[in-house]
Amino acid sequence: MHRSDAGAITFAAQYEQADYAQEQLDDATSAELQAFLTAAFKVVTPKPSPREWLERLSADRQEAITDAVFAAGGAARLWYVKALGSPQIDVTAPETQGGVNAMAAAGIITQDEANTLLAQ
């Protein structure tokens, strides 16, 4: 480390780090670097908002489902309210699958509509 006569670190020396630049990586063969790049640039499929998710069905069915969920109450209504308050719907989440299946079991939606809502 370089110090001036007064003992302070000189401007040039403050950016020196011993052996810092000695390590070399071969970008094409470094398994660690390749694993990092794969994870860092993984394409993530965006999850739909509640509105986008419901719009998988016709407007008439959306209205009918909403009316039926609030009339039926119970687990289906609770899940529906939670889903609408979420920023996005994860169709792979067990809670989403359970909620959609609860609506199907209550006769609020058909199995075809459940499949449409749970499609990725």
N, C-alpha and C positions, 0 to 999 in steps of 0.2 A: 504494500500500500504506500502511496506517495503522500508525503506531508510537506507542507511549506515550512519555511524556517520558523514560523510562529506555532507550528504543531497542528494546524488545521488540515483537514483533508482537502487536497486540491480538487478543482472542478473535474479534471480528467480522471482522477483516481476514484472518485465516488461511484463511477459506473463500472469499475473493474471488479470482477469476481474470479477468484482463482479457480482454474480448471472448469469454469462454467461452460465454455464453448468446446471443450475437449471431446465430449460425447457426440458421436455421429450416428445417425439412424439412416438405414437404407429404406426409404419410403416404400419401395416395392416389395420388400421382404420382411419388414418388421411386423411380426404377428401382433404385437401389442398395439402398434399404430393402426393396423388394419382393423383390429377389433374395435378400437375407439372410433374410427371413422364409420364403421358399419353401424355402431350404436348411435353416434351423433347425428347421422344423416338418415336414420330410419324414417321411412314415410309412414306417417300416422294418418289413418283414415279419420276424417273429422266426424264427430258425432252430431246428429241432428238436434236442433233446438226442439222444444216441445211442439211448437207450431209446425215446423218442417216435418216432424214425426207424425203428427196427426193428419197433415195434408197428404199422407200416403193414401188416405181414404177420401171418399167424396164428401163434399160439404154437408149433404143430407145425412150421411152416416156419422159424421163428426157431431152434428147436433143431436142425433138420436142417441149416440153413445154418451154424450155429456148428460143429457136428460136422464137416461137410464142409470148411469153411475150415481147421480145424486139422489135418485128415487130409491135405488137399491140400498145405498149406505154400506156399512160394514167395511171389510178389507179392501174391496174393489174401490170404494170411494176414497178411503184413506190413501191408497197407493196413487190413485189418479190425481188427487190434490198435491201430493208430494212430487209426482212427476211433472205436473204443470209448473211447479215452483222451482224446478231444477234448471240450470243453465243449458243442459244438454241431456239427451237420453242415450244411455249406453245399453243397447239391445243385448249385449253379452252379459250384463250384470244379472246375477240371480234375482235381485229385487225386481228388476224390470220384467224378467221372464215370469216370476211369480205373480206380479200384478196383472200382466196381460192374461195369464192363465186363469187368474181369479175372475177376470171379466168374462172370459170364455165360459168358465164353469157356471157363472151366474146367468148365462144366456144373454149377456149384454152385447157380445160380439160373437161372430161365427169363428170357426177354426180357420177358415181361409183369411179372415181379417186379422186374426191373431198371427198367422204366418206372415202376412204382409207387414204388420207392425214390428215383428221380430226379425225381419230380413235384414241382413247386414249390407 
